[in-house]
Amino acid sequence: EYYVDVNDVENIIDPLFELLHLKIDQYSDFTSISNIISIFVELTNILPILIKRFYNNGLFEFALKSITVPELTKSCINLIGNLPASSSLTFTQNMINLGLFDKLMELIQNAEFTSDVFWVLSNFLDVISQCVIPLITSELIYNV
């Protein structure tokens, strides 16, 4: 077991956002963008309290928009899958309203991402089942 001080992490968050925005402007260096998103994923794994800040900075909406870019799909799925750890019904509901479910249904057809999509759905079901269950059709169940 290890301890991470939030104050130490605070020193790297803003520079990471700045770097991400620089890379987004270029939008050709997908490896760097994916690596930066993966750092944010690990930060949310270690310190879920950071999820609200990342959400308010637009990181999750960026991940949702980028989830269909093949080089970014895995890191975006991992980041979005951590969102329910914030326990914010508003954040998770907003992602559904922005089209997360439809994008996940596209990705679930790709065997490379099927288990990851089920993981995200499971996390969202745990927090906002009343919003996710109506979206699950018999077609989804039979086709997967």
C-alpha positions in Angstrom: 0.0 0.0 0.0 1.2 3.5 -0.8 0.2 7.0 0.0 -0.2 9.8 -2.5 -0.5 13.3 -1.3 -3.1 15.3 -3.3 -1.0 18.4 -2.9 1.9 16.7 -4.7 -0.4 15.7 -7.6 -1.8 19.2 -7.8 1.6 20.4 -9.2 1.3 18.2 -12.3 -2.3 18.6 -13.2 -2.3 22.0 -14.8 0.9 21.3 -16.8 -0.8 18.0 -18.0 -3.9 19.9 -19.2 -1.7 22.4 -21.0 0.3 19.7 -22.7 -2.9 17.9 -23.6 -4.3 21.1 -25.2 -1.1 21.6 -27.1 -1.3 18.0 -28.5 -5.0 18.4 -29.3 -4.2 21.4 -31.4 -1.8 19.3 -33.4 -4.1 16.3 -33.3 -1.6 14.2 -35.1 0.4 12.9 -32.2 -2.1 10.4 -30.9 0.4 8.4 -28.9 1.2 11.4 -26.8 -2.5 12.3 -26.3 -3.2 8.7 -25.3 -0.3 8.7 -22.9 -1.5 11.9 -21.3 -5.1 10.5 -21.0 -3.6 7.4 -19.4 -1.9 9.5 -16.8 -5.3 11.1 -16.0 -6.7 7.5 -15.8 -4.1 6.5 -13.2 -4.6 9.7 -11.2 -8.4 9.0 -11.0 -7.6 5.4 -10.0 -5.4 6.6 -7.1 -7.4 9.7 -6.2 -11.0 9.6 -7.2 -11.5 13.0 -5.6 -9.8 14.4 -8.7 -12.6 13.3 -11.0 -14.7 16.4 -10.3 -11.9 18.7 -11.2 -11.1 16.7 -14.4 -14.8 16.7 -15.3 -15.2 20.4 -14.8 -12.1 21.0 -17.0 -13.8 19.2 -19.8 -11.6 16.1 -19.8 -14.5 13.6 -19.8 -16.3 15.4 -22.7 -13.0 15.4 -24.6 -12.7 11.6 -24.0 -16.2 11.1 -25.2 -15.5 13.0 -28.4 -12.3 11.2 -28.9 -13.4 7.7 -28.0 -13.9 6.7 -31.7 -10.4 7.7 -32.7 -8.8 4.2 -32.8 -5.5 5.3 -31.2 -7.4 6.9 -28.3 -10.2 4.5 -27.8 -8.6 2.4 -25.0 -7.4 5.3 -22.9 -10.7 7.1 -23.4 -12.8 4.1 -22.3 -10.6 3.7 -19.2 -11.1 7.3 -18.3 -14.8 7.4 -18.9 -15.1 4.1 -16.9 -13.7 5.8 -13.9 -16.2 8.6 -13.9 -18.8 6.8 -11.8 -16.3 6.7 -9.0 -17.0 10.4 -8.4 -20.5 9.3 -7.2 -21.9 12.3 -9.1 -25.2 11.4 -10.7 -25.1 14.6 -12.7 -21.7 13.8 -14.3 -22.7 10.2 -15.2 -26.2 11.3 -16.5 -24.6 14.0 -18.5 -22.3 11.6 -20.3 -25.3 9.4 -21.2 -27.1 12.5 -22.4 -24.1 13.4 -24.6 -24.3 10.1 -26.4 -22.0 7.8 -24.4 -24.3 4.8 -24.8 -24.5 5.0 -28.6 -20.7 5.2 -28.8 -20.3 2.3 -26.5 -22.8 0.2 -28.6 -20.6 0.9 -31.6 -17.4 -0.1 -29.8 -19.0 -3.3 -28.3 -19.0 -4.8 -31.7 -15.2 -4.7 -31.8 -13.9 -7.7 -29.9 -10.9 -5.7 -28.8 -13.1 -3.4 -26.7 -16.1 -5.6 -25.8 -14.9 -6.4 -22.2 -13.9 -2.8 -21.7 -17.4 -1.6 -22.8 -19.0 -4.1 -20.4 -16.8 -2.7 -17.6 -17.9 0.9 -18.3 -21.6 -0.2 -18.5 -21.2 -2.1 -15.2 -19.8 1.0 -13.5 -22.5 3.2 -14.9 -25.2 0.7 -13.9 -23.9 0.7 -10.4 -24.4 4.5 -10.1 -27.4 5.3 -12.4 -29.1 2.0 -13.2 -32.4 3.8 -13.7 -30.9 5.6 -16.7 -28.9 2.8 -18.2 -31.3 -0.2 -17.9 -33.9 1.4 -20.3 -31.1 1.7 -22.9 -30.3 -2.0 -22.8 -32.3 -3.8 -25.5 -32.9 -7.4 -26.2 -31.1 -6.8 -29.5 -28.0 -5.8 -27.5 -28.2 -8.9 -25.4 -28.6 -11.3 -28.3 -26.0 -9.7 -30.6 -23.2 -9.7 -28.1 
